[in-house]
Amino acid sequence: MAQTETVAFRMRLHEGQADEYRRRHDAIWPELVALLRASGVEDYRIFLDDESGALFAVLTRRVDHGLEALPQHPIMQRWWAMMADLMDTHADASPVQVPLREMFRL
């Protein structure tokens, strides 16, 4: 079994976009799921704080992951472009992600 590590980050959803964000993720493309798995993602969860619009992501990945190559992949670029109207993004449509520091683990 490969060693894994867990990272967390925050993103920001635009006001009133929660239902559409969920709808698009409920219909996530199989080729994107396959790309994430092939890149080393073992588990990926995103939670919404309805009050602030903050999305909190928790991602477990293999230590030998290949996630650094994802921004150049056409599937990832298409997904980001499709999601850009719902959330804060950079000029290349990638989501603005703020790393979160682990403060407690049980």
A tleap script that builds the chain and sets N, CA, C and O, in Angstrom:
source leaprc.protein.ff14SB
mol = sequence {
  NMET ALA GLN THR GLU THR VAL ALA PHE ARG
  MET ARG LEU HIE GLU GLY GLN ALA ASP GLU
  TYR ARG ARG ARG HIE ASP ALA ILE TRP PRO
  GLU LEU VAL ALA LEU LEU ARG ALA SER GLY
  VAL GLU ASP TYR ARG ILE PHE LEU ASP ASP
  GLU SER GLY ALA LEU PHE ALA VAL LEU THR
  ARG ARG VAL ASP HIE GLY LEU GLU ALA LEU
  PRO GLN HIE PRO ILE MET GLN ARG TRP TRP
  ALA MET MET ALA ASP LEU MET ASP THR HIE
  ALA ASP ALA SER PRO VAL GLN VAL PRO LEU
  ARG GLU MET PHE ARG CLEU
}
set mol.1.N position { 0.844 -1.189 0.000 }
set mol.1.CA position { 0.000 0.000 0.000 }
set mol.1.C position { 0.886 1.248 0.000 }
set mol.1.O position { 1.831 1.349 0.783 }
set mol.2.N position { 0.574 2.188 -0.878 }
set mol.2.CA position { 1.359 3.418 -0.988 }
set mol.2.C position { 1.106 4.333 0.199 }
set mol.2.O position { 0.007 4.377 0.751 }
set mol.3.N position { 2.141 5.057 0.576 }
set mol.3.CA position { 1.981 6.034 1.646 }
set mol.3.C position { 1.161 7.210 1.135 }
set mol.3.O position { 1.245 7.590 -0.033 }
set mol.4.N position { 0.367 7.775 2.036 }
set mol.4.CA position { -0.469 8.914 1.663 }
set mol.4.C position { -0.214 10.080 2.598 }
set mol.4.O position { 0.350 9.936 3.683 }
set mol.5.N position { -0.649 11.234 2.138 }
set mol.5.CA position { -0.628 12.445 2.942 }
set mol.5.C position { -1.935 13.185 2.694 }
set mol.5.O position { -2.543 13.056 1.631 }
set mol.6.N position { -2.355 13.955 3.678 }
set mol.6.CA position { -3.604 14.698 3.567 }
set mol.6.C position { -3.289 16.186 3.599 }
set mol.6.O position { -2.522 16.656 4.439 }
set mol.7.N position { -3.891 16.917 2.672 }
set mol.7.CA position { -3.754 18.365 2.625 }
set mol.7.C position { -5.153 18.967 2.632 }
set mol.7.O position { -6.122 18.320 2.237 }
set mol.8.N position { -5.242 20.194 3.081 }
set mol.8.CA position { -6.532 20.883 3.106 }
set mol.8.C position { -6.329 22.297 2.585 }
set mol.8.O position { -5.263 22.890 2.750 }
set mol.9.N position { -7.365 22.824 1.957 }
set mol.9.CA position { -7.295 24.186 1.451 }
set mol.9.C position { -8.697 24.779 1.404 }
set mol.9.O position { -9.703 24.072 1.470 }
set mol.10.N position { -8.725 26.101 1.288 }
set mol.10.CA position { -9.981 26.844 1.255 }
set mol.10.C position { -10.118 27.509 -0.102 }
set mol.10.O position { -9.141 27.988 -0.676 }
set mol.11.N position { -11.349 27.532 -0.609 }
set mol.11.CA position { -11.695 28.252 -1.826 }
set mol.11.C position { -12.920 29.093 -1.513 }
set mol.11.O position { -13.491 28.957 -0.431 }
set mol.12.N position { -13.335 29.944 -2.414 }
set mol.12.CA position { -14.496 30.789 -2.158 }
set mol.12.C position { -15.510 30.650 -3.283 }
set mol.12.O position { -15.194 30.833 -4.458 }
set mol.13.N position { -16.736 30.321 -2.890 }
set mol.13.CA position { -17.854 30.181 -3.815 }
set mol.13.C position { -18.573 31.524 -3.907 }
set mol.13.O position { -18.761 32.196 -2.893 }
set mol.14.N position { -18.970 31.913 -5.099 }
set mol.14.CA position { -19.741 33.141 -5.253 }
set mol.14.C position { -21.123 32.960 -4.643 }
set mol.14.O position { -21.686 31.865 -4.653 }
set mol.15.N position { -21.649 34.038 -4.120 }
set mol.15.CA position { -22.951 34.006 -3.448 }
set mol.15.C position { -24.038 33.456 -4.374 }
set mol.15.O position { -24.119 33.813 -5.549 }
set mol.16.N position { -24.862 32.587 -3.817 }
set mol.16.CA position { -25.987 32.032 -4.554 }
set mol.16.C position { -25.642 30.907 -5.510 }
set mol.16.O position { -26.498 30.487 -6.289 }
set mol.17.N position { -24.411 30.405 -5.478 }
set mol.17.CA position { -23.982 29.385 -6.446 }
set mol.17.C position { -23.868 27.978 -5.868 }
set mol.17.O position { -23.389 27.074 -6.553 }
set mol.18.N position { -24.292 27.776 -4.636 }
set mol.18.CA position { -24.118 26.467 -3.993 }
set mol.18.C position { -24.836 25.347 -4.751 }
set mol.18.O position { -24.260 24.280 -4.964 }
set mol.19.N position { -26.068 25.576 -5.151 }
set mol.19.CA position { -26.820 24.516 -5.836 }
set mol.19.C position { -26.169 24.151 -7.170 }
set mol.19.O position { -26.074 22.974 -7.518 }
set mol.20.N position { -25.729 25.145 -7.899 }
set mol.20.CA position { -25.090 24.878 -9.194 }
set mol.20.C position { -23.737 24.199 -9.002 }
set mol.20.O position { -23.378 23.314 -9.778 }
set mol.21.N position { -22.990 24.595 -7.992 }
set mol.21.CA position { -21.703 23.967 -7.693 }
set mol.21.C position { -21.906 22.479 -7.403 }
set mol.21.O position { -21.178 21.629 -7.918 }
set mol.22.N position { -22.903 22.179 -6.573 }
set mol.22.CA position { -23.200 20.775 -6.256 }
set mol.22.C position { -23.655 20.027 -7.509 }
set mol.22.O position { -23.229 18.896 -7.745 }
set mol.23.N position { -24.516 20.653 -8.310 }
set mol.23.CA position { -25.018 20.001 -9.523 }
set mol.23.C position { -23.865 19.619 -10.451 }
set mol.23.O position { -23.825 18.505 -10.972 }
set mol.24.N position { -22.944 20.532 -10.651 }
set mol.24.CA position { -21.812 20.247 -11.543 }
set mol.24.C position { -20.917 19.153 -10.972 }
set mol.24.O position { -20.416 18.315 -11.722 }
set mol.25.N position { -20.713 19.147 -9.683 }
set mol.25.CA position { -19.890 18.092 -9.090 }
set mol.25.C position { -20.615 16.754 -9.058 }
set mol.25.O position { -19.978 15.704 -9.143 }
set mol.26.N position { -21.930 16.780 -8.936 }
set mol.26.CA position { -22.687 15.523 -9.006 }
set mol.26.C position { -22.562 14.882 -10.379 }
set mol.26.O position { -22.722 13.670 -10.524 }
set mol.27.N position { -22.276 15.697 -11.381 }
set mol.27.CA position { -22.122 15.202 -12.756 }
set mol.27.C position { -20.655 15.260 -13.198 }
set mol.27.O position { -20.370 15.444 -14.382 }
set mol.28.N position { -19.733 15.103 -12.257 }
set mol.28.CA position { -18.306 15.196 -12.582 }
set mol.28.C position { -17.967 14.235 -13.720 }
set mol.28.O position { -18.468 13.112 -13.774 }
set mol.29.N position { -17.130 14.684 -14.602 }
set mol.29.CA position { -16.774 13.893 -15.777 }
set mol.29.C position { -15.960 12.667 -15.373 }
set mol.29.O position { -15.026 12.782 -14.579 }
set mol.30.N position { -16.299 11.501 -15.908 }
set mol.30.CA position { -15.520 10.294 -15.600 }
set mol.30.C position { -14.045 10.444 -15.969 }
set mol.30.O position { -13.180 9.906 -15.277 }
set mol.31.N position { -13.750 11.163 -17.043 }
set mol.31.CA position { -12.352 11.351 -17.437 }
set mol.31.C position { -11.600 12.227 -16.435 }
set mol.31.O position { -10.388 12.078 -16.281 }
set mol.32.N position { -12.300 13.139 -15.750 }
set mol.32.CA position { -11.648 13.939 -14.711 }
set mol.32.C position { -11.387 13.076 -13.483 }
set mol.32.O position { -10.315 13.161 -12.884 }
set mol.33.N position { -12.343 12.257 -13.108 }
set mol.33.CA position { -12.135 11.335 -11.983 }
set mol.33.C position { -10.940 10.429 -12.270 }
set mol.33.O position { -10.092 10.224 -11.402 }
set mol.34.N position { -10.873 9.890 -13.478 }
set mol.34.CA position { -9.764 9.009 -13.852 }
set mol.34.C position { -8.425 9.756 -13.797 }
set mol.34.O position { -7.421 9.199 -13.352 }
set mol.35.N position { -8.411 11.005 -14.246 }
set mol.35.CA position { -7.193 11.813 -14.208 }
set mol.35.C position { -6.750 12.063 -12.768 }
set mol.35.O position { -5.566 11.942 -12.456 }
set mol.36.N position { -7.684 12.408 -11.896 }
set mol.36.CA position { -7.338 12.648 -10.497 }
set mol.36.C position { -6.804 11.383 -9.838 }
set mol.36.O position { -5.811 11.428 -9.112 }
set mol.37.N position { -7.461 10.259 -10.091 }
set mol.37.CA position { -6.998 8.975 -9.526 }
set mol.37.C position { -5.601 8.637 -10.055 }
set mol.37.O position { -4.724 8.237 -9.289 }
set mol.38.N position { -5.399 8.798 -11.363 }
set mol.38.CA position { -4.100 8.484 -11.960 }
set mol.38.C position { -3.002 9.415 -11.438 }
set mol.38.O position { -1.824 9.057 -11.442 }
set mol.39.N position { -3.392 10.603 -10.992 }
set mol.39.CA position { -2.433 11.574 -10.456 }
set mol.39.C position { -2.136 11.345 -8.980 }
set mol.39.O position { -1.297 12.036 -8.403 }
set mol.40.N position { -2.814 10.384 -8.365 }
set mol.40.CA position { -2.507 10.030 -6.991 }
set mol.40.C position { -3.536 10.419 -5.957 }
set mol.40.O position { -3.290 10.257 -4.761 }
set mol.41.N position { -4.687 10.927 -6.376 }
set mol.41.CA position { -5.725 11.303 -5.423 }
set mol.41.C position { -6.432 10.047 -4.935 }
set mol.41.O position { -6.969 9.278 -5.731 }
set mol.42.N position { -6.427 9.848 -3.632 }
set mol.42.CA position { -7.081 8.695 -3.013 }
set mol.42.C position { -8.483 9.063 -2.517 }
set mol.42.O position { -9.412 8.260 -2.605 }
set mol.43.N position { -8.623 10.273 -2.000 }
set mol.43.CA position { -9.898 10.740 -1.455 }
set mol.43.C position { -9.904 12.259 -1.572 }
set mol.43.O position { -8.886 12.909 -1.338 }
set mol.44.N position { -11.054 12.820 -1.935 }
set mol.44.CA position { -11.154 14.270 -2.115 }
set mol.44.C position { -12.549 14.675 -1.680 }
set mol.44.O position { -13.544 14.222 -2.245 }
set mol.45.N position { -12.612 15.525 -0.678 }
set mol.45.CA position { -13.902 15.985 -0.152 }
set mol.45.C position { -13.891 17.506 -0.096 }
set mol.45.O position { -12.879 18.128 0.226 }
set mol.46.N position { -15.040 18.086 -0.416 }
set mol.46.CA position { -15.197 19.534 -0.353 }
set mol.46.C position { -16.441 19.831 0.477 }
set mol.46.O position { -17.510 19.269 0.238 }
set mol.47.N position { -16.287 20.715 1.446 }
set mol.47.CA position { -17.365 21.109 2.343 }
set mol.47.C position { -17.638 22.591 2.170 }
set mol.47.O position { -16.722 23.371 1.912 }
set mol.48.N position { -18.901 22.982 2.313 }
set mol.48.CA position { -19.300 24.378 2.180 }
set mol.48.C position { -19.737 24.942 3.523 }
set mol.48.O position { -20.523 24.325 4.242 }
set mol.49.N position { -19.219 26.121 3.852 }
set mol.49.CA position { -19.740 26.905 4.968 }
set mol.49.C position { -20.750 27.866 4.343 }
set mol.49.O position { -20.370 28.875 3.750 }
set mol.50.N position { -22.037 27.548 4.479 }
set mol.50.CA position { -23.097 28.350 3.850 }
set mol.50.C position { -23.049 29.814 4.266 }
set mol.50.O position { -23.377 30.697 3.473 }
set mol.51.N position { -22.648 30.074 5.490 }
set mol.51.CA position { -22.654 31.441 5.999 }
set mol.51.C position { -21.607 32.322 5.309 }
set mol.51.O position { -21.881 33.479 4.992 }
set mol.52.N position { -20.429 31.784 5.081 }
set mol.52.CA position { -19.341 32.587 4.513 }
set mol.52.C position { -19.101 32.344 3.022 }
set mol.52.O position { -18.453 33.155 2.361 }
set mol.53.N position { -19.615 31.240 2.491 }
set mol.53.CA position { -19.333 30.877 1.106 }
set mol.53.C position { -17.983 30.200 0.936 }
set mol.53.O position { -17.535 29.966 -0.186 }
set mol.54.N position { -17.340 29.888 2.049 }
set mol.54.CA position { -16.035 29.226 1.974 }
set mol.54.C position { -16.217 27.741 1.688 }
set mol.54.O position { -17.048 27.068 2.298 }
set mol.55.N position { -15.429 27.255 0.757 }
set mol.55.CA position { -15.350 25.835 0.455 }
set mol.55.C position { -14.086 25.309 1.127 }
set mol.55.O position { -13.007 25.869 0.932 }
set mol.56.N position { -14.202 24.256 1.903 }
set mol.56.CA position { -13.060 23.653 2.568 }
set mol.56.C position { -12.816 22.287 1.936 }
set mol.56.O position { -13.677 21.408 1.983 }
set mol.57.N position { -11.651 22.119 1.351 }
set mol.57.CA position { -11.318 20.873 0.676 }
set mol.57.C position { -10.303 20.090 1.504 }
set mol.57.O position { -9.363 20.656 2.062 }
set mol.58.N position { -10.514 18.782 1.570 }
set mol.58.CA position { -9.593 17.867 2.224 }
set mol.58.C position { -9.259 16.804 1.189 }
set mol.58.O position { -10.143 16.108 0.687 }
set mol.59.N position { -7.976 16.686 0.878 }
set mol.59.CA position { -7.535 15.803 -0.193 }
set mol.59.C position { -6.464 14.865 0.345 }
set mol.59.O position { -5.466 15.306 0.913 }
set mol.60.N position { -6.679 13.579 0.162 }
set mol.60.CA position { -5.675 12.580 0.511 }
set mol.60.C position { -5.056 12.095 -0.791 }
set mol.60.O position { -5.749 11.689 -1.723 }
set mol.61.N position { -3.737 12.150 -0.823 }
set mol.61.CA position { -3.009 11.789 -2.042 }
set mol.61.C position { -1.828 10.898 -1.699 }
set mol.61.O position { -1.314 10.904 -0.580 }
set mol.62.N position { -1.415 10.129 -2.704 }
set mol.62.CA position { -0.196 9.339 -2.526 }
set mol.62.C position { 0.981 10.295 -2.364 }
set mol.62.O position { 0.995 11.373 -2.958 }
set mol.63.N position { 1.952 9.908 -1.575 }
set mol.63.CA position { 3.138 10.735 -1.389 }
set mol.63.C position { 3.852 10.935 -2.726 }
set mol.63.O position { 4.444 11.988 -2.961 }
set mol.64.N position { 3.800 9.941 -3.591 }
set mol.64.CA position { 4.438 10.035 -4.915 }
set mol.64.C position { 3.457 10.531 -5.987 }
set mol.64.O position { 3.532 10.111 -7.142 }
set mol.65.N position { 2.545 11.418 -5.604 }
set mol.65.CA position { 1.509 11.934 -6.508 }
set mol.65.C position { 2.113 12.712 -7.684 }
set mol.65.O position { 3.292 13.065 -7.684 }
set mol.66.N position { 1.270 12.962 -8.672 }
set mol.66.CA position { 1.665 13.754 -9.834 }
set mol.66.C position { 0.767 14.961 -10.027 }
set mol.66.O position { 0.529 15.376 -11.161 }
set mol.67.N position { 0.266 15.530 -8.948 }
set mol.67.CA position { -0.698 16.630 -9.049 }
set mol.67.C position { -0.111 17.900 -9.661 }
set mol.67.O position { -0.849 18.718 -10.210 }
set mol.68.N position { 1.197 18.070 -9.573 }
set mol.68.CA position { 1.802 19.287 -10.126 }
set mol.68.C position { 1.626 19.390 -11.644 }
set mol.68.O position { 1.744 20.484 -12.197 }
set mol.69.N position { 1.350 18.284 -12.324 }
set mol.69.CA position { 1.149 18.300 -13.774 }
set mol.69.C position { -0.287 18.640 -14.175 }
set mol.69.O position { -0.546 18.930 -15.343 }
set mol.70.N position { -1.225 18.609 -13.223 }
set mol.70.CA position { -2.635 18.820 -13.560 }
set mol.70.C position { -2.944 20.162 -14.220 }
set mol.70.O position { -3.767 20.188 -15.135 }
set mol.71.N position { -2.333 21.281 -13.812 }
set mol.71.CA position { -2.691 22.562 -14.449 }
set mol.71.C position { -2.454 22.601 -15.958 }
set mol.71.O position { -3.084 23.399 -16.651 }
set mol.72.N position { -1.575 21.771 -16.476 }
set mol.72.CA position { -1.308 21.744 -17.911 }
set mol.72.C position { -2.198 20.762 -18.669 }
set mol.72.O position { -2.188 20.739 -19.900 }
set mol.73.N position { -2.954 19.963 -17.954 }
set mol.73.CA position { -3.754 18.931 -18.609 }
set mol.73.C position { -5.041 19.531 -19.183 }
set mol.73.O position { -5.735 20.267 -18.481 }
set mol.74.N position { -5.372 19.232 -20.443 }
set mol.74.CA position { -6.574 19.799 -21.071 }
set mol.74.C position { -7.880 19.498 -20.325 }
set mol.74.O position { -8.769 20.349 -20.291 }
set mol.75.N position { -8.014 18.322 -19.735 }
set mol.75.CA position { -9.237 17.995 -18.993 }
set mol.75.C position { -9.379 18.915 -17.787 }
set mol.75.O position { -10.463 19.428 -17.511 }
set mol.76.N position { -8.269 19.121 -17.067 }
set mol.76.CA position { -8.304 19.996 -15.892 }
set mol.76.C position { -8.617 21.428 -16.315 }
set mol.76.O position { -9.409 22.104 -15.659 }
set mol.77.N position { -8.017 21.888 -17.383 }
set mol.77.CA position { -8.269 23.244 -17.879 }
set mol.77.C position { -9.730 23.426 -18.277 }
set mol.77.O position { -10.317 24.473 -18.004 }
set mol.78.N position { -10.320 22.426 -18.913 }
set mol.78.CA position { -11.747 22.501 -19.288 }
set mol.78.C position { -12.641 22.561 -18.051 }
set mol.78.O position { -13.603 23.328 -18.013 }
set mol.79.N position { -12.320 21.746 -17.033 }
set mol.79.CA position { -13.109 21.744 -15.801 }
set mol.79.C position { -13.024 23.115 -15.122 }
set mol.79.O position { -14.042 23.674 -14.713 }
set mol.80.N position { -11.823 23.644 -15.005 }
set mol.80.CA position { -11.656 24.951 -14.376 }
set mol.80.C position { -12.435 26.024 -15.138 }
set mol.80.O position { -13.077 26.881 -14.530 }
set mol.81.N position { -12.376 25.975 -16.456 }
set mol.81.CA position { -13.108 26.968 -17.260 }
set mol.81.C position { -14.607 26.863 -17.009 }
set mol.81.O position { -15.298 27.879 -16.929 }
set mol.82.N position { -15.108 25.640 -16.885 }
set mol.82.CA position { -16.538 25.448 -16.645 }
set mol.82.C position { -16.944 25.930 -15.245 }
set mol.82.O position { -18.065 26.401 -15.057 }
set mol.83.N position { -16.053 25.817 -14.280 }
set mol.83.CA position { -16.366 26.183 -12.902 }
set mol.83.C position { -16.082 27.650 -12.583 }
set mol.83.O position { -16.502 28.137 -11.533 }
set mol.84.N position { -15.390 28.353 -13.449 }
set mol.84.CA position { -14.897 29.700 -13.151 }
set mol.84.C position { -15.998 30.708 -12.835 }
set mol.84.O position { -15.759 31.659 -12.092 }
set mol.85.N position { -17.186 30.523 -13.379 }
set mol.85.CA position { -18.255 31.490 -13.110 }
set mol.85.C position { -18.856 31.321 -11.717 }
set mol.85.O position { -19.646 32.159 -11.282 }
set mol.86.N position { -18.494 30.256 -11.017 }
set mol.86.CA position { -19.085 29.967 -9.708 }
set mol.86.C position { -18.213 30.360 -8.525 }
set mol.86.O position { -18.697 30.429 -7.395 }
set mol.87.N position { -16.927 30.618 -8.772 }
set mol.87.CA position { -16.005 30.770 -7.651 }
set mol.87.C position { -14.867 31.722 -7.981 }
set mol.87.O position { -14.669 32.091 -9.138 }
set mol.88.N position { -14.119 32.119 -6.949 }
set mol.88.CA position { -12.955 32.965 -7.148 }
set mol.88.C position { -11.884 32.165 -7.882 }
set mol.88.O position { -11.565 31.039 -7.500 }
set mol.89.N position { -11.328 32.763 -8.950 }
set mol.89.CA position { -10.316 32.079 -9.748 }
set mol.89.C position { -9.172 33.032 -10.091 }
set mol.89.O position { -9.277 34.251 -9.951 }
set mol.90.N position { -8.086 32.430 -10.542 }
set mol.90.CA position { -6.957 33.170 -11.092 }
set mol.90.C position { -7.246 33.460 -12.568 }
set mol.90.O position { -8.265 33.021 -13.101 }
set mol.91.N position { -6.356 34.191 -13.216 }
set mol.91.CA position { -6.530 34.550 -14.625 }
set mol.91.C position { -6.625 33.319 -15.530 }
set mol.91.O position { -7.279 33.377 -16.571 }
set mol.92.N position { -5.986 32.210 -15.155 }
set mol.92.CA position { -6.035 30.987 -15.976 }
set mol.92.C position { -7.244 30.112 -15.649 }
set mol.92.O position { -7.331 28.979 -16.123 }
set mol.93.N position { -8.177 30.624 -14.843 }
set mol.93.CA position { -9.409 29.948 -14.424 }
set mol.93.C position { -9.192 28.921 -13.316 }
set mol.93.O position { -10.159 28.312 -12.858 }
set mol.94.N position { -7.958 28.711 -12.874 }
set mol.94.CA position { -7.735 27.799 -11.746 }
set mol.94.C position { -8.305 28.434 -10.486 }
set mol.94.O position { -8.220 29.650 -10.314 }
set mol.95.N position { -8.887 27.625 -9.602 }
set mol.95.CA position { -9.474 28.194 -8.394 }
set mol.95.C position { -8.414 28.786 -7.468 }
set mol.95.O position { -7.311 28.254 -7.344 }
set mol.96.N position { -8.762 29.876 -6.832 }
set mol.96.CA position { -7.894 30.432 -5.799 }
set mol.96.C position { -7.967 29.479 -4.613 }
set mol.96.O position { -9.041 29.257 -4.052 }
set mol.97.N position { -6.835 28.922 -4.236 }
set mol.97.CA position { -6.764 27.962 -3.136 }
set mol.97.C position { -5.836 28.498 -2.065 }
set mol.97.O position { -4.688 28.843 -2.342 }
set mol.98.N position { -6.331 28.565 -0.847 }
set mol.98.CA position { -5.537 29.009 0.290 }
set mol.98.C position { -5.240 27.779 1.143 }
set mol.98.O position { -6.161 27.173 1.691 }
set mol.99.N position { -3.957 27.400 1.262 }
set mol.99.CA position { -3.625 26.229 2.069 }
set mol.99.C position { -4.062 26.424 3.521 }
set mol.99.O position { -3.989 27.529 4.058 }
set mol.100.N position { -4.512 25.347 4.142 }
set mol.100.CA position { -4.892 25.359 5.544 }
set mol.100.C position { -3.874 24.575 6.355 }
set mol.100.O position { -3.412 23.515 5.934 }
set mol.101.N position { -3.536 25.097 7.503 }
set mol.101.CA position { -2.555 24.480 8.382 }
set mol.101.C position { -3.269 23.541 9.356 }
set mol.101.O position { -4.238 23.925 10.010 }
set mol.102.N position { -2.781 22.328 9.440 }
set mol.102.CA position { -3.375 21.377 10.377 }
set mol.102.C position { -3.112 21.832 11.803 }
set mol.102.O position { -1.986 22.166 12.171 }
set mol.103.N position { -4.180 21.839 12.599 }
set mol.103.CA position { -4.087 22.291 13.985 }
set mol.103.C position { -4.385 21.180 14.987 }
set mol.103.O position { -4.020 21.294 16.157 }
set mol.104.N position { -5.035 20.118 14.551 }
set mol.104.CA position { -5.367 19.026 15.456 }
set mol.104.C position { -5.645 17.780 14.648 }
set mol.104.O position { -6.209 17.844 13.555 }
set mol.105.N position { -5.247 16.651 15.190 }
set mol.105.CA position { -5.564 15.351 14.582 }
set mol.105.C position { -5.811 14.351 15.694 }
set mol.105.O position { -5.064 14.319 16.672 }
set mol.106.N position { -6.826 13.552 15.565 }
set mol.106.CA position { -7.151 12.522 16.562 }
set mol.106.C position { -6.724 11.184 16.025 }
set mol.106.O position { -6.899 10.166 16.694 }
savepdb mol mol.pdb
quit
